[in-house]
Amino acid sequence: MNDRLQPAGGSWYHFRMTEQTRVAVIGAGITGLCAAHELVKRFGAGSVMVIDAADRPGGYAHTERAEGFLCDSGPNGYLPREPRLTQWVEELGLGDERVRANEAAAHRFILKDGRLVEIVGPPRFFVSPLLSVGGRARLLAEPLIRAKRNGEPESIWDFAARRIGPEAADTLVSAMVLGVFGGDAHRLSLEHCFPRMAAMEREHGGLFRAMLAMRGGAGGPMGSGGVLTTFRGGIGALAERAAERLGHSLRLGNKATAVERSGSAWRVCLQDGNEIESEFVVVATPAHVTAELMAGLDAELSRACATIAHAPIAVVCTAYRREDVSHDMNGFGFLAPPNQAQRLLGCIWTSSVFPQSAPEGWVFLRSMIGGDIHPEDAALPDAALLGHVAREVHPLLGITRTPEFVRIYRHRHGIPQYRLDHGDVLRALEAAEARHPGLAIAGNAYRGVSLNDCVASAHRAVQMIAPA
Ligand SMILES: Cc1cc2nc3c(=O)[nH]c(=O)nc-3n(C[C@H](O)[C@H](O)[C@H](O)COP(=O)(O)OP(=O)(O)OC[C@H]3O[C@@H](n4cnc5c(N)ncnc54)[C@H](O)[C@@H]3O)c2cc1C
């Protein structure tokens, strides 16, 4: 540790401390925590320092526990598709804490003309009212549609309309995009949001053909299935355990303000006036923060990160006594496609999916509001958000009373939106990483937003700075 007599925090009376470490990780969300876990395995605990601006770890992956309810403020689970996430969970000793979604979660609904319609596969699909007869016929014609070969960026909606018809694009695909990205299918890049779907057309000529070719293997357009999984204490348990294992290597409540080059080392400047000097740095902050941190180092990199838009989102958790809800609640929840002119993106029936998340005899819901379609809604005051829930959720579920328990979480930079120029953004980012050996940019803003993708991003960063 170097202590230099310099002004820090605006005062001449402070020593500015420069701590040295092998790797500095900025951001202790799931990406940063996973990267740090892997780096500790490679370099040892004393060689890694993780800093986060917040006073708790996990970023969006956080669970508030109140009055017997587990309130996940962001993600509520992961699909065990990424072996490196499963391995991390096991290495953290959380294997026995895992909770798989109830069977009810297999029933998922879409709001159509004021009622909930279950999404079903064949043969029930053929008689489902979700699409008109013409819409169903058009979807079934998918194998006859020629593959697009020009390689031009295409929106998710254009792809879906071309392959399975505009009605299915509006109803099924737009709803799915809201569910994953809180986004608008017309504005998001298929290649970057759903790379597997793009690959199915590229490699097999179409979705049905690809599914036939992969029968019994890797699953559908969204990847292999898998059952949504959380932990006994909610998804926040993952971050809490990871943080606990990092011990003193994790410093909370201190914001990074800049990343600079200092001779052959990296210098991370902190809000408290101190600095960290390291051989490597992993920047795992949200893209708009990464843009600020990089502004003095590399204008192009900073610009690329700043162009990534984020959909704001409000998560409204409400609970009701079972007798005040007439619906059977046998399901995962529902999505409200944009063509239904609702303010709500969707609603997860949390107590049906994960019964341990609520006390016995209660119905516990998570309603999502805002997203890229109604971004302004995410910042509404509590009463207005609860008003949307009362108008748009209560009648569908036969809820007769106001909620007896409420928690609301607003995420101004909720979910990154990979727009049609996202390929250019990634190329700029990769070029910058090549210009700055020892620097890795990671997180949910680049190559996937799920927890699985964050873990993959963490491993990419670790591999870049310390190839196995
Ligand atoms: C409402 C919602 C629901 C979701 N549901 C799911 C789901 O069910 N399943 C799923 O797989 N994914 C889901 N996601 C996506 C997933 O939760 C996120 O993509 C993921 O948690 C992002 O992790 P991250 O570490 O990349 O970023 P973040 O969680 O944003 O972490 C970044 C960290 O950087 C810190 N930081 C910021 N600025 C600074 C600074 N200047 N200095 C130091 N630290 C700083 C922050 O405090 C934060 O801890 C959901 C997201 C949202 C918003």
The ligand as a Tripos MOL2 file, in Angstrom:
@<TRIPOS>MOLECULE
LIG
   53    58     1     0     0
SMALL
NO_CHARGES

@<TRIPOS>ATOM
      1 C1        -36.7520   -6.5280  -13.2410 C.3       1 LIG1
      2 C2        -35.7350   -7.4930  -13.7760 C.ar      1 LIG1
      3 C3        -36.0460   -8.8380  -13.8400 C.ar      1 LIG1
      4 C4        -35.1010   -9.7420  -14.3300 C.ar      1 LIG1
      5 N1        -35.4070  -11.0810  -14.3370 N.ar      1 LIG1
      6 C5        -34.4600  -11.9750  -14.6750 C.ar      1 LIG1
      7 C6        -34.6730  -13.3610  -14.4640 C.ar      1 LIG1
      8 O1        -35.7020  -13.7770  -13.9190 O.2       1 LIG1
      9 N2        -33.6980  -14.2310  -14.8280 N.ar      1 LIG1
     10 C7        -32.5250  -13.7940  -15.3750 C.ar      1 LIG1
     11 O2        -31.6840  -14.6440  -15.7100 O.2       1 LIG1
     12 N3        -32.2640  -12.4720  -15.5490 N.ar      1 LIG1
     13 C8        -33.1960  -11.5650  -15.1990 C.ar      1 LIG1
     14 N4        -32.9320  -10.2230  -15.3090 N.ar      1 LIG1
     15 C9        -31.6330   -9.7910  -15.8510 C.3       1 LIG1
     16 C10       -30.4990   -9.9190  -14.8220 C.3       1 LIG1
     17 O3        -31.0070   -9.7500  -13.5380 O.3       1 LIG1
     18 C11       -29.4260   -8.8670  -15.0440 C.3       1 LIG1
     19 O4        -29.0480   -8.8360  -16.3900 O.3       1 LIG1
     20 C12       -28.1980   -9.1390  -14.1720 C.3       1 LIG1
     21 O5        -28.5620   -9.2350  -12.8160 O.3       1 LIG1
     22 C13       -27.1630   -8.0470  -14.3870 C.3       1 LIG1
     23 O6        -25.9980   -8.3290  -13.6380 O.3       1 LIG1
     24 P1        -24.6830   -7.4500  -13.8240 P.3       1 LIG1
     25 O7        -23.7310   -7.8780  -12.7860 O.co2     1 LIG1
     26 O8        -24.2190   -7.5120  -15.2430 O.co2     1 LIG1
     27 O9        -25.1490   -5.9490  -13.5890 O.3       1 LIG1
     28 P2        -25.7590   -5.2430  -12.2870 P.3       1 LIG1
     29 O10       -26.6200   -6.1470  -11.5340 O.co2     1 LIG1
     30 O11       -26.3280   -3.9580  -12.8050 O.co2     1 LIG1
     31 O12       -24.4660   -4.9420  -11.3910 O.3       1 LIG1
     32 C14       -23.6180   -3.8510  -11.6330 C.3       1 LIG1
     33 C15       -22.9990   -3.4290  -10.3060 C.3       1 LIG1
     34 O13       -22.1600   -2.2980  -10.5450 O.3       1 LIG1
     35 C16       -22.2840   -1.4430   -9.4380 C.3       1 LIG1
     36 N5        -21.8480   -0.0920   -9.8120 N.ar      1 LIG1
     37 C17       -22.5190    0.8160  -10.5570 C.ar      1 LIG1
     38 N6        -21.7800    1.9280  -10.6890 N.ar      1 LIG1
     39 C18       -20.6080    1.7180  -10.0390 C.ar      1 LIG1
     40 C19       -19.4310    2.4880   -9.8220 C.ar      1 LIG1
     41 N7        -19.2890    3.7180  -10.3470 N.pl3     1 LIG1
     42 N8        -18.4280    1.9450   -9.0840 N.ar      1 LIG1
     43 C20       -18.5500    0.7050   -8.5330 C.ar      1 LIG1
     44 N9        -19.6530   -0.0520   -8.7040 N.ar      1 LIG1
     45 C21       -20.6620    0.4360   -9.4570 C.ar      1 LIG1
     46 C22       -23.7510   -1.5210   -9.0640 C.3       1 LIG1
     47 O14       -23.9670   -1.0870   -7.7110 O.3       1 LIG1
     48 C23       -24.0260   -3.0070   -9.2660 C.3       1 LIG1
     49 O15       -23.8430   -3.7450   -8.0870 O.3       1 LIG1
     50 C24       -33.8450   -9.2850  -14.8060 C.ar      1 LIG1
     51 C25       -33.5320   -7.9160  -14.7420 C.ar      1 LIG1
     52 C26       -34.4620   -7.0300  -14.2180 C.ar      1 LIG1
     53 C27       -34.0970   -5.5740  -14.1270 C.3       1 LIG1
@<TRIPOS>BOND
     1     1     2 1
     2     2     3 ar
     3     2    52 ar
     4     3     4 ar
     5     4     5 ar
     6     4    50 ar
     7     5     6 ar
     8     6     7 ar
     9     6    13 1
    10     7     8 2
    11     7     9 ar
    12     9    10 ar
    13    10    11 2
    14    10    12 ar
    15    12    13 ar
    16    13    14 ar
    17    14    15 1
    18    14    50 ar
    19    15    16 1
    20    16    17 1
    21    16    18 1
    22    18    19 1
    23    18    20 1
    24    20    21 1
    25    20    22 1
    26    22    23 1
    27    23    24 1
    28    24    25 2
    29    24    26 1
    30    24    27 1
    31    27    28 1
    32    28    29 2
    33    28    30 1
    34    28    31 1
    35    31    32 1
    36    32    33 1
    37    33    34 1
    38    33    48 1
    39    34    35 1
    40    35    36 1
    41    35    46 1
    42    36    37 ar
    43    36    45 ar
    44    37    38 ar
    45    38    39 ar
    46    39    40 ar
    47    39    45 ar
    48    40    41 1
    49    40    42 ar
    50    42    43 ar
    51    43    44 ar
    52    44    45 ar
    53    46    47 1
    54    46    48 1
    55    48    49 1
    56    50    51 ar
    57    51    52 ar
    58    52    53 1
@<TRIPOS>SUBSTRUCTURE
     1 LIG1         1 GROUP 0 **** ****
